[in-house]
Amino acid sequence: MYRRILIPTDGSEVAEKAAEHGVELAKALGSEVYALYVIDISAFTGIPAEAAWESMRFLLEEEGKKALNAVKKLCEEKGVKYELIMKEGRPAEEIVSAAEEVGAELIVMGTSGRTGLDRFLLGSVAEKVVRISSCPVMVVHR
């Protein structure tokens, strides 16, 4: 059970906390970790300038590398086998897709703790993943 654990990260404090939980669980169970960063393209839909998108994409890729390296470091410190994955798309859908692709039996992720109107209008990535994932999802709060 839980031989493959997917840990989506965005580099935030709550994502790092979730990664710590996921890596500790992986160590205890002898599991593999798949760390995932999704470049969220939904925020840039409709931007006409190709050059502007390319420079923004570069910045987001750099941010993704930093976030993934933080999970890599945790895995190496704990002696947990890992793989780093970077995708582009809508985060919730890409997280669920990646879980299916790697055969993950558990997703461990953080939540932004969004409340009020912001949550009502936008929803949270974690909430969407919980709704559409076919495997269990552990959500770590701040």
Secondary structure, 3 states (H helix, E strand, C coil): CCCEEEEECCCCHHHHHHHHHHHHHHHHHCCEEEEEEEEECHHHCCCCCHHHHHHHHHHHHHHHHHHHHHHHHHHHHHCCCEEEEEEEECHHHHHHHHHHHHCCCEEEEECCCCCHHHHHHHCCHHHHHHHHCCCCEEEECC
